Amino acid sequence: MVQTKKIALYMLVVFVLYTIITDPDRSADLVQIGFEGVASAAQGVGDFMSALIR
């Protein structure tokens, strides 16, 4: 089981590196979308906490 996890992690790292090397513009777009999603989620949590305080 541990060996399978190592192989899966290795394959994921290789895939990410391959994607970054072959199409860096698309990779940058995907990272930006991810950060926007995290920022939006943090904003939602902040709004929720502010509503609880009021």
PyMOL Python script that loads the backbone (N, CA, C, O; Angstrom):
from pymol import cmd

cmd.read_pdbstr("""\
ATOM      1  N   MET A   1       0.820  -1.196   0.000  1.00  0.00           N
ATOM      2  CA  MET A   1       0.000   0.000   0.000  1.00  0.00           C
ATOM      3  C   MET A   1       0.867   1.264   0.000  1.00  0.00           C
ATOM      4  O   MET A   1       0.582   2.212  -0.732  1.00  0.00           O
ATOM      5  N   VAL A   2       1.909   1.277   0.809  1.00  0.00           N
ATOM      6  CA  VAL A   2       2.800   2.433   0.866  1.00  0.00           C
ATOM      7  C   VAL A   2       3.503   2.615  -0.480  1.00  0.00           C
ATOM      8  O   VAL A   2       3.674   3.739  -0.952  1.00  0.00           O
ATOM      9  N   GLN A   3       3.901   1.517  -1.083  1.00  0.00           N
ATOM     10  CA  GLN A   3       4.571   1.568  -2.382  1.00  0.00           C
ATOM     11  C   GLN A   3       3.640   2.162  -3.441  1.00  0.00           C
ATOM     12  O   GLN A   3       4.084   2.929  -4.295  1.00  0.00           O
ATOM     13  N   THR A   4       2.367   1.816  -3.390  1.00  0.00           N
ATOM     14  CA  THR A   4       1.391   2.330  -4.341  1.00  0.00           C
ATOM     15  C   THR A   4       1.230   3.840  -4.182  1.00  0.00           C
ATOM     16  O   THR A   4       1.126   4.560  -5.175  1.00  0.00           O
ATOM     17  N   LYS A   5       1.210   4.318  -2.945  1.00  0.00           N
ATOM     18  CA  LYS A   5       1.100   5.759  -2.706  1.00  0.00           C
ATOM     19  C   LYS A   5       2.318   6.501  -3.240  1.00  0.00           C
ATOM     20  O   LYS A   5       2.190   7.588  -3.803  1.00  0.00           O
ATOM     21  N   LYS A   6       3.502   5.915  -3.063  1.00  0.00           N
ATOM     22  CA  LYS A   6       4.717   6.544  -3.569  1.00  0.00           C
ATOM     23  C   LYS A   6       4.691   6.635  -5.082  1.00  0.00           C
ATOM     24  O   LYS A   6       5.070   7.657  -5.654  1.00  0.00           O
ATOM     25  N   ILE A   7       4.246   5.570  -5.731  1.00  0.00           N
ATOM     26  CA  ILE A   7       4.179   5.555  -7.194  1.00  0.00           C
ATOM     27  C   ILE A   7       3.162   6.587  -7.678  1.00  0.00           C
ATOM     28  O   ILE A   7       3.425   7.311  -8.639  1.00  0.00           O
ATOM     29  N   ALA A   8       2.004   6.660  -7.020  1.00  0.00           N
ATOM     30  CA  ALA A   8       0.976   7.621  -7.414  1.00  0.00           C
ATOM     31  C   ALA A   8       1.476   9.053  -7.233  1.00  0.00           C
ATOM     32  O   ALA A   8       1.239   9.903  -8.091  1.00  0.00           O
ATOM     33  N   LEU A   9       2.156   9.323  -6.140  1.00  0.00           N
ATOM     34  CA  LEU A   9       2.701  10.659  -5.903  1.00  0.00           C
ATOM     35  C   LEU A   9       3.754  11.005  -6.953  1.00  0.00           C
ATOM     36  O   LEU A   9       3.771  12.120  -7.473  1.00  0.00           O
ATOM     37  N   TYR A  10       4.626  10.059  -7.263  1.00  0.00           N
ATOM     38  CA  TYR A  10       5.658  10.265  -8.279  1.00  0.00           C
ATOM     39  C   TYR A  10       5.015  10.575  -9.638  1.00  0.00           C
ATOM     40  O   TYR A  10       5.464  11.475 -10.348  1.00  0.00           O
ATOM     41  N   MET A  11       3.971   9.831  -9.995  1.00  0.00           N
ATOM     42  CA  MET A  11       3.290  10.051 -11.270  1.00  0.00           C
ATOM     43  C   MET A  11       2.628  11.429 -11.290  1.00  0.00           C
ATOM     44  O   MET A  11       2.635  12.099 -12.323  1.00  0.00           O
ATOM     45  N   LEU A  12       2.063  11.855 -10.173  1.00  0.00           N
ATOM     46  CA  LEU A  12       1.436  13.166 -10.096  1.00  0.00           C
ATOM     47  C   LEU A  12       2.470  14.277 -10.281  1.00  0.00           C
ATOM     48  O   LEU A  12       2.224  15.241 -11.006  1.00  0.00           O
ATOM     49  N   VAL A  13       3.619  14.143  -9.631  1.00  0.00           N
ATOM     50  CA  VAL A  13       4.686  15.138  -9.760  1.00  0.00           C
ATOM     51  C   VAL A  13       5.179  15.197 -11.208  1.00  0.00           C
ATOM     52  O   VAL A  13       5.381  16.285 -11.748  1.00  0.00           O
ATOM     53  N   VAL A  14       5.371  14.059 -11.824  1.00  0.00           N
ATOM     54  CA  VAL A  14       5.826  14.022 -13.217  1.00  0.00           C
ATOM     55  C   VAL A  14       4.789  14.685 -14.128  1.00  0.00           C
ATOM     56  O   VAL A  14       5.150  15.432 -15.037  1.00  0.00           O
ATOM     57  N   PHE A  15       3.514  14.416 -13.890  1.00  0.00           N
ATOM     58  CA  PHE A  15       2.452  15.007 -14.708  1.00  0.00           C
ATOM     59  C   PHE A  15       2.430  16.526 -14.555  1.00  0.00           C
ATOM     60  O   PHE A  15       2.312  17.246 -15.547  1.00  0.00           O
ATOM     61  N   VAL A  16       2.544  17.016 -13.322  1.00  0.00           N
ATOM     62  CA  VAL A  16       2.534  18.467 -13.082  1.00  0.00           C
ATOM     63  C   VAL A  16       3.731  19.119 -13.765  1.00  0.00           C
ATOM     64  O   VAL A  16       3.582  20.145 -14.428  1.00  0.00           O
ATOM     65  N   LEU A  17       4.902  18.540 -13.610  1.00  0.00           N
ATOM     66  CA  LEU A  17       6.086  19.096 -14.267  1.00  0.00           C
ATOM     67  C   LEU A  17       5.943  19.081 -15.791  1.00  0.00           C
ATOM     68  O   LEU A  17       6.308  20.051 -16.456  1.00  0.00           O
ATOM     69  N   TYR A  18       5.421  17.998 -16.340  1.00  0.00           N
ATOM     70  CA  TYR A  18       5.211  17.900 -17.786  1.00  0.00           C
ATOM     71  C   TYR A  18       4.255  18.989 -18.264  1.00  0.00           C
ATOM     72  O   TYR A  18       4.484  19.620 -19.296  1.00  0.00           O
ATOM     73  N   THR A  19       3.182  19.202 -17.504  1.00  0.00           N
ATOM     74  CA  THR A  19       2.199  20.216 -17.878  1.00  0.00           C
ATOM     75  C   THR A  19       2.811  21.611 -17.832  1.00  0.00           C
ATOM     76  O   THR A  19       2.581  22.424 -18.727  1.00  0.00           O
ATOM     77  N   ILE A  20       3.583  21.887 -16.798  1.00  0.00           N
ATOM     78  CA  ILE A  20       4.212  23.203 -16.670  1.00  0.00           C
ATOM     79  C   ILE A  20       5.207  23.446 -17.801  1.00  0.00           C
ATOM     80  O   ILE A  20       5.264  24.547 -18.350  1.00  0.00           O
ATOM     81  N   ILE A  21       5.977  22.442 -18.147  1.00  0.00           N
ATOM     82  CA  ILE A  21       7.004  22.592 -19.180  1.00  0.00           C
ATOM     83  C   ILE A  21       6.384  22.728 -20.564  1.00  0.00           C
ATOM     84  O   ILE A  21       6.839  23.547 -21.363  1.00  0.00           O
ATOM     85  N   THR A  22       5.351  21.935 -20.863  1.00  0.00           N
ATOM     86  CA  THR A  22       4.786  21.942 -22.210  1.00  0.00           C
ATOM     87  C   THR A  22       3.852  23.117 -22.467  1.00  0.00           C
ATOM     88  O   THR A  22       3.742  23.574 -23.605  1.00  0.00           O
ATOM     89  N   ASP A  23       3.167  23.621 -21.420  1.00  0.00           N
ATOM     90  CA  ASP A  23       2.219  24.718 -21.624  1.00  0.00           C
ATOM     91  C   ASP A  23       2.197  25.633 -20.405  1.00  0.00           C
ATOM     92  O   ASP A  23       1.262  25.586 -19.606  1.00  0.00           O
ATOM     93  N   PRO A  24       3.225  26.465 -20.262  1.00  0.00           N
ATOM     94  CA  PRO A  24       3.308  27.305 -19.063  1.00  0.00           C
ATOM     95  C   PRO A  24       2.193  28.348 -18.955  1.00  0.00           C
ATOM     96  O   PRO A  24       1.801  28.711 -17.847  1.00  0.00           O
ATOM     97  N   ASP A  25       1.680  28.833 -20.084  1.00  0.00           N
ATOM     98  CA  ASP A  25       0.599  29.821 -20.022  1.00  0.00           C
ATOM     99  C   ASP A  25      -0.665  29.221 -19.416  1.00  0.00           C
ATOM    100  O   ASP A  25      -1.313  29.841 -18.573  1.00  0.00           O
ATOM    101  N   ARG A  26      -1.004  28.031 -19.846  1.00  0.00           N
ATOM    102  CA  ARG A  26      -2.190  27.351 -19.302  1.00  0.00           C
ATOM    103  C   ARG A  26      -1.970  27.016 -17.830  1.00  0.00           C
ATOM    104  O   ARG A  26      -2.895  27.131 -17.025  1.00  0.00           O
ATOM    105  N   SER A  27      -0.775  26.611 -17.477  1.00  0.00           N
ATOM    106  CA  SER A  27      -0.467  26.305 -16.077  1.00  0.00           C
ATOM    107  C   SER A  27      -0.629  27.546 -15.210  1.00  0.00           C
ATOM    108  O   SER A  27      -1.161  27.464 -14.103  1.00  0.00           O
ATOM    109  N   ALA A  28      -0.179  28.681 -15.699  1.00  0.00           N
ATOM    110  CA  ALA A  28      -0.320  29.928 -14.951  1.00  0.00           C
ATOM    111  C   ALA A  28      -1.798  30.286 -14.779  1.00  0.00           C
ATOM    112  O   ALA A  28      -2.209  30.759 -13.719  1.00  0.00           O
ATOM    113  N   ASP A  29      -2.582  30.059 -15.816  1.00  0.00           N
ATOM    114  CA  ASP A  29      -4.021  30.315 -15.717  1.00  0.00           C
ATOM    115  C   ASP A  29      -4.671  29.417 -14.663  1.00  0.00           C
ATOM    116  O   ASP A  29      -5.508  29.873 -13.884  1.00  0.00           O
ATOM    117  N   LEU A  30      -4.286  28.153 -14.644  1.00  0.00           N
ATOM    118  CA  LEU A  30      -4.862  27.220 -13.672  1.00  0.00           C
ATOM    119  C   LEU A  30      -4.481  27.597 -12.242  1.00  0.00           C
ATOM    120  O   LEU A  30      -5.302  27.500 -11.330  1.00  0.00           O
ATOM    121  N   VAL A  31      -3.246  28.024 -12.053  1.00  0.00           N
ATOM    122  CA  VAL A  31      -2.817  28.456 -10.719  1.00  0.00           C
ATOM    123  C   VAL A  31      -3.588  29.704 -10.300  1.00  0.00           C
ATOM    124  O   VAL A  31      -4.002  29.815  -9.146  1.00  0.00           O
ATOM    125  N   GLN A  32      -3.782  30.630 -11.213  1.00  0.00           N
ATOM    126  CA  GLN A  32      -4.538  31.842 -10.905  1.00  0.00           C
ATOM    127  C   GLN A  32      -5.975  31.497 -10.529  1.00  0.00           C
ATOM    128  O   GLN A  32      -6.515  32.065  -9.580  1.00  0.00           O
ATOM    129  N   ILE A  33      -6.595  30.585 -11.252  1.00  0.00           N
ATOM    130  CA  ILE A  33      -7.957  30.163 -10.929  1.00  0.00           C
ATOM    131  C   ILE A  33      -8.001  29.533  -9.544  1.00  0.00           C
ATOM    132  O   ILE A  33      -8.933  29.776  -8.777  1.00  0.00           O
ATOM    133  N   GLY A  34      -7.001  28.732  -9.226  1.00  0.00           N
ATOM    134  CA  GLY A  34      -6.945  28.107  -7.904  1.00  0.00           C
ATOM    135  C   GLY A  34      -6.826  29.128  -6.799  1.00  0.00           C
ATOM    136  O   GLY A  34      -7.522  29.029  -5.788  1.00  0.00           O
ATOM    137  N   PHE A  35      -5.950  30.118  -6.971  1.00  0.00           N
ATOM    138  CA  PHE A  35      -5.791  31.155  -5.954  1.00  0.00           C
ATOM    139  C   PHE A  35      -7.055  32.004  -5.823  1.00  0.00           C
ATOM    140  O   PHE A  35      -7.417  32.411  -4.719  1.00  0.00           O
ATOM    141  N   GLU A  36      -7.722  32.271  -6.935  1.00  0.00           N
ATOM    142  CA  GLU A  36      -8.977  33.016  -6.870  1.00  0.00           C
ATOM    143  C   GLU A  36     -10.030  32.227  -6.099  1.00  0.00           C
ATOM    144  O   GLU A  36     -10.811  32.802  -5.342  1.00  0.00           O
ATOM    145  N   GLY A  37     -10.049  30.913  -6.291  1.00  0.00           N
ATOM    146  CA  GLY A  37     -10.982  30.076  -5.556  1.00  0.00           C
ATOM    147  C   GLY A  37     -10.715  30.093  -4.061  1.00  0.00           C
ATOM    148  O   GLY A  37     -11.646  30.174  -3.260  1.00  0.00           O
ATOM    149  N   VAL A  38      -9.447  30.016  -3.685  1.00  0.00           N
ATOM    150  CA  VAL A  38      -9.081  30.057  -2.266  1.00  0.00           C
ATOM    151  C   VAL A  38      -9.430  31.420  -1.675  1.00  0.00           C
ATOM    152  O   VAL A  38      -9.949  31.498  -0.561  1.00  0.00           O
ATOM    153  N   ALA A  39      -9.151  32.485  -2.405  1.00  0.00           N
ATOM    154  CA  ALA A  39      -9.463  33.829  -1.924  1.00  0.00           C
ATOM    155  C   ALA A  39     -10.970  34.014  -1.772  1.00  0.00           C
ATOM    156  O   ALA A  39     -11.427  34.633  -0.811  1.00  0.00           O
ATOM    157  N   SER A  40     -11.727  33.489  -2.699  1.00  0.00           N
ATOM    158  CA  SER A  40     -13.183  33.582  -2.625  1.00  0.00           C
ATOM    159  C   SER A  40     -13.716  32.814  -1.420  1.00  0.00           C
ATOM    160  O   SER A  40     -14.619  33.285  -0.729  1.00  0.00           O
ATOM    161  N   ALA A  41     -13.156  31.634  -1.169  1.00  0.00           N
ATOM    162  CA  ALA A  41     -13.579  30.847  -0.009  1.00  0.00           C
ATOM    163  C   ALA A  41     -13.244  31.576   1.286  1.00  0.00           C
ATOM    164  O   ALA A  41     -14.052  31.581   2.215  1.00  0.00           O
ATOM    165  N   ALA A  42     -12.081  32.185   1.361  1.00  0.00           N
ATOM    166  CA  ALA A  42     -11.688  32.944   2.555  1.00  0.00           C
ATOM    167  C   ALA A  42     -12.610  34.145   2.742  1.00  0.00           C
ATOM    168  O   ALA A  42     -12.984  34.472   3.868  1.00  0.00           O
ATOM    169  N   GLN A  43     -12.967  34.788   1.666  1.00  0.00           N
ATOM    170  CA  GLN A  43     -13.901  35.923   1.741  1.00  0.00           C
ATOM    171  C   GLN A  43     -15.252  35.454   2.267  1.00  0.00           C
ATOM    172  O   GLN A  43     -15.867  36.133   3.090  1.00  0.00           O
ATOM    173  N   GLY A  44     -15.715  34.301   1.799  1.00  0.00           N
ATOM    174  CA  GLY A  44     -16.983  33.755   2.272  1.00  0.00           C
ATOM    175  C   GLY A  44     -16.957  33.437   3.757  1.00  0.00           C
ATOM    176  O   GLY A  44     -17.921  33.715   4.470  1.00  0.00           O
ATOM    177  N   VAL A  45     -15.869  32.861   4.223  1.00  0.00           N
ATOM    178  CA  VAL A  45     -15.730  32.562   5.653  1.00  0.00           C
ATOM    179  C   VAL A  45     -15.713  33.858   6.454  1.00  0.00           C
ATOM    180  O   VAL A  45     -16.336  33.944   7.512  1.00  0.00           O
ATOM    181  N   GLY A  46     -15.010  34.854   5.959  1.00  0.00           N
ATOM    182  CA  GLY A  46     -14.971  36.148   6.639  1.00  0.00           C
ATOM    183  C   GLY A  46     -16.347  36.791   6.715  1.00  0.00           C
ATOM    184  O   GLY A  46     -16.728  37.326   7.756  1.00  0.00           O
ATOM    185  N   ASP A  47     -17.089  36.739   5.621  1.00  0.00           N
ATOM    186  CA  ASP A  47     -18.446  37.282   5.620  1.00  0.00           C
ATOM    187  C   ASP A  47     -19.339  36.536   6.602  1.00  0.00           C
ATOM    188  O   ASP A  47     -20.150  37.149   7.295  1.00  0.00           O
ATOM    189  N   PHE A  48     -19.193  35.226   6.663  1.00  0.00           N
ATOM    190  CA  PHE A  48     -19.986  34.412   7.578  1.00  0.00           C
ATOM    191  C   PHE A  48     -19.681  34.776   9.026  1.00  0.00           C
ATOM    192  O   PHE A  48     -20.593  34.950   9.834  1.00  0.00           O
ATOM    193  N   MET A  49     -18.411  34.890   9.347  1.00  0.00           N
ATOM    194  CA  MET A  49     -18.024  35.234  10.710  1.00  0.00           C
ATOM    195  C   MET A  49     -18.502  36.631  11.078  1.00  0.00           C
ATOM    196  O   MET A  49     -18.924  36.866  12.211  1.00  0.00           O
ATOM    197  N   SER A  50     -18.439  37.565  10.124  1.00  0.00           N
ATOM    198  CA  SER A  50     -18.927  38.928  10.384  1.00  0.00           C
ATOM    199  C   SER A  50     -20.438  38.912  10.636  1.00  0.00           C
ATOM    200  O   SER A  50     -20.932  39.640  11.497  1.00  0.00           O
ATOM    201  N   ALA A  51     -21.160  38.093   9.894  1.00  0.00           N
ATOM    202  CA  ALA A  51     -22.617  38.000  10.087  1.00  0.00           C
ATOM    203  C   ALA A  51     -22.940  37.392  11.449  1.00  0.00           C
ATOM    204  O   ALA A  51     -23.931  37.768  12.075  1.00  0.00           O
ATOM    205  N   LEU A  52     -22.123  36.467  11.906  1.00  0.00           N
ATOM    206  CA  LEU A  52     -22.368  35.864  13.226  1.00  0.00           C
ATOM    207  C   LEU A  52     -22.173  36.879  14.354  1.00  0.00           C
ATOM    208  O   LEU A  52     -22.894  36.857  15.352  1.00  0.00           O
ATOM    209  N   ILE A  53     -21.196  37.764  14.185  1.00  0.00           N
ATOM    210  CA  ILE A  53     -20.896  38.750  15.206  1.00  0.00           C
ATOM    211  C   ILE A  53     -22.007  39.807  15.308  1.00  0.00           C
ATOM    212  O   ILE A  53     -22.297  40.293  16.402  1.00  0.00           O
ATOM    213  N   ARG A  54     -22.615  40.157  14.200  1.00  0.00           N
ATOM    214  CA  ARG A  54     -23.652  41.184  14.184  1.00  0.00           C
ATOM    215  C   ARG A  54     -24.873  40.732  14.841  1.00  0.00           C
ATOM    216  O   ARG A  54     -25.848  41.480  14.914  1.00  0.00           O
TER     217      ARG A  54
END
""", "prot")
cmd.dss("prot")
cmd.show_as("cartoon", "prot")
cmd.util.cbc("prot")
cmd.orient("prot")
